[in-house]
Amino acid sequence: MALLTLALLSSALAASLAVHPFRSDDALLGVAIADEIAASFHDSAVVLGPEIAAGLVPPLVVVDGFVNLGRVLPPEEWTGPSGPQLVRSGTGVDVVVSGELELYDDRAVLRLELASAAGTQRAELSAPHDRRERLVGQAVRLVAAQLGLERAPTPVASPPLEGAYAEHARAVALAATGLVPDAASTLEQAAAEGDGELPARAAELAEDLERVRAGGQLAEVDAADELAAARRLARRAFLSLSLPTLHESGAADAFAALAELGGPPVAHAWRGVLAADMGSPDAAASAFEAARAAGDYPFAAALMASLLQAEGELDAAFELVDALLARGPEAGASPLLGASIVAFLGEDDERQVASLQALARAAPFLAYPFQELSFIAFDQDDALAAAEALAVAVELQPGSSLYWTNLGWARYLLGFLDDSEAASQRALELDANQYIAAYNLGLVRAVTGRLGAALDAYDYAVALDPAVDDEVIVDLIDARELYPHEPAVEYALARLYEAKGQRQLAREAYQRFLDLAADAGDDTAAYLDQARERVTVLSAPPPPLEILGAVSLGLGHRGPDVAPYHPGDPLYATFELSTPGEQLPTLVEVELVLRPADGEGEPLAAAAARVEPPAGAVGYVVDGLNLELPADLPAGDYRLAVEARADEGLHASGETLVSVAGDPDPVRQLFGRNVVMTTLEVELPLVGRADVARTGLVLERMLAELHGAADIAEQALPMVEDGRFAGMGGRELFSSSTAADVLDYLTYLVASGTADTRFTFVDGYAQWAVDGAPATP
C-alpha cells in the first residue's frame, strides 16, 4: 500500500463516478441496477456507489452544528433532473448518475439523469422485465461516453434478483440509508446460508462494512490497485459518517488517505467538516482551501463562507458569497444553494435573493429557489413578486399543495379573487388536510359575499385546525378594512372568535353583522336569526370553569408517583379542566404554587403555563406543567396549589400534599427531565421507571457500560489533557472510572440544565471527561 501511495503522488487518478440509487416502486430492483452500473466501472473510474452516493455532499458549518443540504431539499430533488448537478457541484465528482425506474406491464423504463463537465443529459432506456441486463448495458454505454472512455467496459452480470444476490442488493440498500450494522449482518447471513452465489464484489463490501461497524482503522486498505483503494477508502469514510456514534478521527483519516490518493475534492471538504466538528476551525479552513485547490470546486468557497459566518467573520463570508455570485450559474447548483443559506444566516436579503435567482438559472428544474423567493417576497409585503415566483413553482411541482396554497394567498393579496379561489381549491384537491388553503378559500368567499360557502370552508378548516391560528383572525380583520360593507366578513369573524373561545369579541362581531346585513342579499340575510341567537347566548354569564377530581403528581411527564419526593425533583401535576357549558375556554392560564403545608407564607416555588383546550372540548387533561422542587428544600410536607384562570373572570383551583425527604438525586432529576441515556450497542435506556429509587444499581449499570466500551474508547478518544483524567487514553479512562465519577457527571448534566434529550451514555461521558470533567458548566 505504501508503494502504491508513492506511485500515485505523481499521477492523478482516473475520472470519478457517483451512482445514486434509482428511485422505484420496486426499491430493491432500483438499487440492484444502480449497483450493477456502478460495479461495471470498478476498473475504469473511482466509483462512489449507491451504498454511499446519497450522502456525498458535505454540510455547511453553522454555529453549534451543520446544515445538511440533503435535508434542505426534498429527497425527490436528488433523484430528479437537478440531482446529478447538485451532487456533482457539491462534490467535484466528474460524472454523477441518478434516475427513476418505472415498471409497466410489458417493460421496465429507466429514466437516467447524468451530469458531467459537458452539462446535463437525460435519457430514457427500456427493456423487457426479464432482461434487466439490457438496461444496465445501455446505461453503461451512456456513462462511459460521459467519462470520456474510448470503450465502454463490459457490464457485470445481472442474475435473477433472488437468494443470495437479492440479499447483496438488500445490503447495498441498507447501507445507502445509513444502516451499516444491518447491512453487514445481511451479507453475513447470506454468506452463511449459501442460497445461491454472492457476486465477487460482495466480499469487498462485507469487509468494508465490518471494518466500519467494528470501529477499525478505516485508512488501512489492502487493495489490488489504486482505483480499488480509492473506492474502498471512500466507502469506509462515508459509511462511517452514518454510525450512531461518529468517530471523527477515524473518518478524517480515511478521507485524508482518499485525498492523498488523488480522489475527488469532496475528500478534502469532508476533512474540513470533521475538523470543524472537532472544534478546529483553522484545520477546517486549511482543508477547505485544499479542496478548492484540488480542482474546479466552487463548493469549497461556500463551505469556507459558512465556516467564516459561524466564526462571526460575516464580512469575509460575504466576500466569498459575492465571488460565487460573480460567477453566476456557472458556479453550480450546490455552491449557489450554499451561498443562499450563508446569506440567510447573515440576514442579508439582497444576497440571498441574488443567490436564489442564480440557483434558479443554474438548476432550472429546481423548485426550491422559487419557494424561497416567494417567502422573502411575502416577508417584504411584495405579493406580486411572490405570485411570480409561485407561478413558476407550481409549473415545476404541480403536485405541491403548499405551492398552490401560497399562490392562492398571493393572488388574494393582489385582488385576483377568482384565480385565488381556483388555486386554493387545487391545493385541497391535492391534499385534503391542507387547512390553510381551506382558510384562504373561506376568506375569498366571505369577501365576495358567499357566506354559506365561506362557512363551509371555514368549518372544514377548523375541523382540521381546532386551535384556529391567530393569523386567520388577522386576515379577516384586514378584510374588514378592505371590504367594509361586506357583512359576511363579520359573520365569519364571529364564528372564528367563538371557535377560539373569545366570547365578547364574537358577540361584537355578530352585532356588527346584524347592523350591516339588514339590506344584504338572501344568502347573507338567511343568517340573521342565527346571529341574533348567538348574541343572546354570548351576552349571558359564561359557564363556570372547574378542576374535576384530584390533582395527581409524578416524577417527569406522565412519570411514576415516587413519593416521598427529593429536593430538585421535577414534579409534573396532572388534573382535568372541566365545564358544564358548551365548551372550555380555548385559552386558560394555569399556575402551580408550592407553599408550606398550612398554605401560609410566601411561595417556595411556582410555575405557570398557557393551556389551549381544543374547540368544543368540555373536559381537558393537563399533564405538561411541571415545577422543580428547590434543591435546598428541607424534608417535610408541603401544599401544591393549582390555579386556573380564563377570560371573563373564570377561575378554578385545586391542591394536593407533597412529601419531601432525602437529598437531591441526579438520577431522579435527569429521569424527570426526560433525559434518556442509552446503551452503546442496542440503544436501550439505562434508567427505567422502576430505577428512579435505585441510584446505586443505575451507577453500576453505567460503570459496566464504560468498562465494556473501553477498547472502542481507546481507538476513538484522544489523550485527555486536563482534569482528573489527564494523561489517560480512552481505555484507561473508561476502565478506571468509578461510581463517584459517574455521579459527578450526572450532577454536571443536572447543573447544565440538560433536558428532553436522548444520547448514548458513553459518548456523553467521554466528552465530559475529555473536556476536563468540569464540576459546573
NORVEN-V76351 format. One line per field, one symbol per residue. burial: # if it has 24 or more other ideal C-beta (glycine too) atoms within 12 Angstrom, else .. A space follows every 50 residues. Layout:
BEGIN
burial = ???
END
This chain:
BEGIN
burial = ...##..#....############..######################## ############...#####.##..######################### #.#....##########..####.#.#....#############.##... .##.##.#..#..##################.##.###.##......##. ##.##########.##.##.#.#..######################### ############################..#.##########.##.#### ##########...#..##.######.#.#.################.#.. #############.##############....#.###.######.##..# ##############..#.###.######.....################# #####.######.#####...##.###.##..#..############### ###.##########.##..#...#..##.##..##..#...#..####.. ######..#####################.#.#############..... ...##.#.#.#####.#..##########...#....#########.#.# .#########..##################....###...###.#..##. ###.###.##.##.####.#...##..####.##..#...########## .#.#....#############.#....
END
